[in-house]
Amino acid sequence: MAPNGFPYCEYCEVGATGGDGSLWGWENEQSCVVVYGHCKEKGSGSNNNNQPKTTTTTKNNNNNQPKTTTTNKKPAPTSDIAPNGYPYCVNCVVTATGGDGSLWGWENEKSCVVDYDYCNKKNEPEPEPEPETTTCFSVNLGFKCCSGCNVIYTDNDGDWGVENDQWCGIPDECKSNQCWSEKLGYQCCKSTKDIVFTDNDGNWGIENGNWCGLI
């Protein structure tokens, strides 16, 4: 057993190179560490202390034979840990390839599995917040727009309301539906059309024993 907890490979067949320069193989359905002196060449009964031989193979392409490609789309990872117990890489940088065709990276001083579905999703930019559709003067002053049209206070900037114990600006849309008396603290008349009193502000009516403004 190697110091990193993985078994030594029986054979000196390197399938991947770790980011720390370690050599890896694949035997018995698991990763193993290739260390010359602990392994042997396939077909040899003794350990081989020499460096591995490099073999160049020329492949003759046969363009007459039809090629069949089958693609099976695997589901995107739902966890930060791969099935083999290693974490998925946050970045899609491949530093080694396993004997089973798996892709490996090196992050935070340890090996990690490169899965493009996972790392591409991790690096997607955050969606920008949708702009506020309601417009009012108070946004430029650092206050939100009110969701309603109830005027509490009026100054040179505009009409103010209070929501959730915070000042808010009365939206511009309220102006078309707002009667003059609301600025004075009186509601608009809802049912009566009878003018009871007129002053410089406008025409007044009475509903439920209270003064109200007539539009």
C-alpha positions as CSV (number, residue, x, y, z in Angstrom):
1,M,0.0,0.0,0.0
2,A,1.4,3.4,-1.0
3,P,1.6,6.3,1.6
4,N,-1.4,8.0,0.0
5,G,-3.6,5.0,0.8
6,F,-3.8,3.6,-2.7
7,P,-2.4,0.2,-3.6
8,Y,0.7,-0.2,-5.7
9,C,0.1,-1.4,-9.3
10,E,1.2,-4.9,-10.0
11,Y,2.2,-4.0,-13.6
12,C,4.2,-0.9,-14.8
13,E,1.6,0.3,-17.1
14,V,1.1,4.1,-16.6
15,G,-2.4,5.4,-17.4
16,A,-2.2,8.8,-15.9
17,T,0.1,11.4,-14.3
18,G,-0.9,13.3,-11.2
19,G,-0.4,17.0,-10.8
20,D,2.4,16.2,-8.2
21,G,4.3,14.1,-10.8
22,S,3.0,10.8,-9.4
23,L,2.3,7.9,-11.9
24,W,-1.0,6.1,-11.9
25,G,-2.5,2.9,-13.3
26,W,-5.8,1.1,-13.3
27,E,-6.1,-2.4,-12.1
28,N,-8.9,-4.4,-10.5
29,E,-11.4,-1.6,-11.2
30,Q,-9.5,0.9,-9.1
31,S,-6.7,3.4,-9.3
32,C,-3.2,2.3,-8.2
33,V,0.2,3.9,-7.9
34,V,2.9,2.9,-10.4
35,V,6.3,2.8,-8.7
36,Y,9.2,1.1,-10.6
37,G,10.6,-1.5,-8.3
38,H,7.2,-2.5,-7.0
39,C,5.8,-3.3,-10.5
40,K,6.6,-5.6,-13.4
41,E,6.1,-5.5,-17.1
42,K,3.1,-7.5,-18.4
43,G,4.3,-11.0,-19.5
44,S,7.3,-10.8,-17.2
45,G,7.5,-12.7,-13.9
46,S,10.0,-10.3,-12.3
47,N,10.0,-6.7,-11.3
48,N,11.4,-4.3,-13.8
49,N,13.6,-1.5,-12.3
50,N,14.2,0.1,-15.7
51,Q,12.3,3.0,-17.1
52,P,9.3,2.0,-19.3
53,K,9.9,1.6,-22.9
54,T,8.3,3.9,-25.4
55,T,6.6,2.2,-28.3
56,T,5.5,4.0,-31.4
57,T,2.6,2.4,-33.3
58,T,1.5,3.4,-36.8
59,K,-2.2,3.0,-37.3
60,N,-3.4,2.3,-40.8
61,N,-6.7,4.1,-41.4
62,N,-9.2,2.3,-43.5
63,N,-11.5,4.9,-45.1
64,N,-13.6,2.2,-46.7
65,Q,-15.0,0.9,-43.4
66,P,-18.0,2.8,-42.1
67,K,-17.6,4.4,-38.6
68,T,-20.4,4.0,-36.1
69,T,-20.5,6.5,-33.1
70,T,-22.8,6.0,-30.2
71,T,-23.2,8.9,-27.7
72,N,-24.8,8.3,-24.4
73,K,-25.5,11.6,-22.5
74,K,-24.9,11.1,-18.8
75,P,-26.8,13.1,-16.2
76,A,-25.1,16.2,-14.7
77,P,-23.6,15.7,-11.2
78,T,-25.9,16.5,-8.3
79,S,-23.1,16.4,-5.7
80,D,-19.7,18.0,-5.2
81,I,-18.2,14.5,-4.7
82,A,-17.7,12.0,-7.6
83,P,-18.8,8.4,-7.2
84,N,-15.1,7.4,-6.7
85,G,-14.9,9.5,-3.6
86,Y,-12.9,12.4,-5.1
87,P,-14.2,15.9,-5.3
88,Y,-15.2,17.4,-8.7
89,C,-12.9,20.1,-10.0
90,V,-14.2,23.6,-10.0
91,N,-12.2,24.5,-13.1
92,C,-12.2,22.5,-16.3
93,V,-8.4,22.1,-16.4
94,V,-7.3,18.5,-17.2
95,T,-3.8,17.5,-16.0
96,A,-4.1,13.7,-16.3
97,T,-6.2,11.0,-17.8
98,G,-7.1,7.8,-15.9
99,G,-6.8,4.3,-17.4
100,D,-10.6,4.1,-17.5
101,G,-10.7,7.3,-19.6
102,S,-11.6,9.5,-16.7
103,L,-10.3,13.1,-16.6
104,W,-8.4,14.4,-13.6
105,G,-7.2,17.8,-12.4
106,W,-5.2,19.2,-9.5
107,E,-6.8,21.7,-7.1
108,N,-6.2,22.7,-3.5
109,E,-3.1,20.4,-3.4
110,K,-5.1,17.2,-4.3
111,S,-6.5,15.3,-7.2
112,C,-10.1,16.1,-8.4
113,V,-12.3,14.7,-11.2
114,V,-13.0,16.9,-14.2
115,D,-16.6,16.7,-15.3
116,Y,-17.4,19.4,-17.9
117,D,-21.1,19.5,-16.9
118,Y,-20.1,20.3,-13.3
119,C,-17.2,22.7,-13.9
120,N,-19.0,24.6,-16.7
121,K,-22.0,25.1,-14.5
122,K,-19.8,26.3,-11.6
123,N,-18.2,29.0,-13.8
124,E,-21.5,30.3,-15.2
125,P,-21.8,34.1,-14.5
126,E,-24.4,35.1,-12.0
127,P,-27.6,36.4,-13.6
128,E,-28.0,40.2,-13.4
129,P,-30.9,41.4,-11.3
130,E,-33.9,42.6,-13.3
131,P,-34.2,46.4,-13.3
132,E,-37.0,47.9,-11.3
133,T,-39.9,48.7,-13.6
134,T,-41.6,51.1,-11.2
135,T,-40.1,54.6,-11.5
136,C,-40.1,57.3,-8.9
137,F,-37.9,60.2,-7.8
138,S,-36.8,58.5,-4.5
139,V,-34.6,55.9,-6.2
140,N,-31.9,58.5,-7.0
141,L,-32.0,59.5,-3.4
142,G,-31.4,56.0,-2.1
143,F,-35.0,55.1,-1.2
144,K,-37.2,52.4,-2.8
145,C,-40.5,53.2,-4.6
146,C,-43.7,52.6,-2.6
147,S,-45.9,49.7,-3.7
148,G,-49.0,51.9,-3.0
149,C,-50.1,55.4,-3.5
150,N,-50.7,56.5,0.1
151,V,-49.0,59.9,0.6
152,I,-47.7,60.6,4.1
153,Y,-45.4,63.6,3.5
154,T,-44.6,66.0,0.7
155,D,-41.4,68.0,0.2
156,N,-39.5,69.6,-2.7
157,D,-38.4,66.2,-3.9
158,G,-41.9,64.8,-4.2
159,D,-44.5,62.7,-2.4
160,W,-43.4,60.2,0.3
161,G,-45.0,57.2,1.9
162,V,-44.0,54.7,4.6
163,E,-43.8,51.0,4.1
164,N,-42.1,48.5,6.5
165,D,-41.2,51.4,8.7
166,Q,-39.1,52.9,5.9
167,W,-39.6,56.0,3.8
168,C,-40.5,55.3,0.2
169,G,-41.2,57.4,-2.9
170,I,-44.7,57.5,-4.3
171,P,-44.5,56.1,-7.9
172,D,-45.1,58.3,-10.9
173,E,-48.0,56.1,-11.9
174,C,-49.9,57.2,-8.8
175,K,-50.0,60.8,-10.0
176,S,-52.5,60.0,-12.7
177,N,-54.8,58.4,-10.2
178,Q,-54.2,60.7,-7.3
179,C,-56.5,63.6,-6.4
180,W,-55.3,66.9,-4.9
181,S,-56.8,66.2,-1.4
182,E,-54.5,63.3,-0.7
183,K,-51.5,65.7,-0.4
184,L,-53.4,67.5,2.3
185,G,-54.1,64.3,4.2
186,Y,-57.7,63.7,3.0
187,Q,-59.0,60.9,0.8
188,C,-60.7,61.3,-2.5
189,C,-64.4,61.1,-2.5
190,K,-65.4,57.6,-3.7
191,S,-69.2,57.8,-4.2
192,T,-70.5,61.3,-3.6
193,K,-70.3,64.0,-6.3
194,D,-72.0,66.7,-4.2
195,I,-69.8,69.8,-3.6
196,V,-70.2,70.9,0.0
197,F,-67.4,73.5,0.1
198,T,-64.9,75.1,-2.3
199,D,-61.6,76.8,-1.4
200,N,-58.3,77.5,-3.1
201,D,-57.4,73.8,-3.0
202,G,-60.5,72.6,-4.8
203,N,-64.0,71.2,-4.3
204,W,-64.8,69.3,-1.1
205,G,-67.4,66.7,-0.3
206,I,-68.3,64.7,2.8
207,E,-68.3,60.9,3.1
208,N,-68.8,58.9,6.4
209,G,-68.6,62.2,8.3
210,N,-65.2,63.1,6.8
211,W,-64.1,65.7,4.3
212,C,-63.0,64.3,1.0
213,G,-61.6,65.8,-2.2
214,L,-63.7,65.9,-5.4
215,I,-61.9,65.4,-8.7
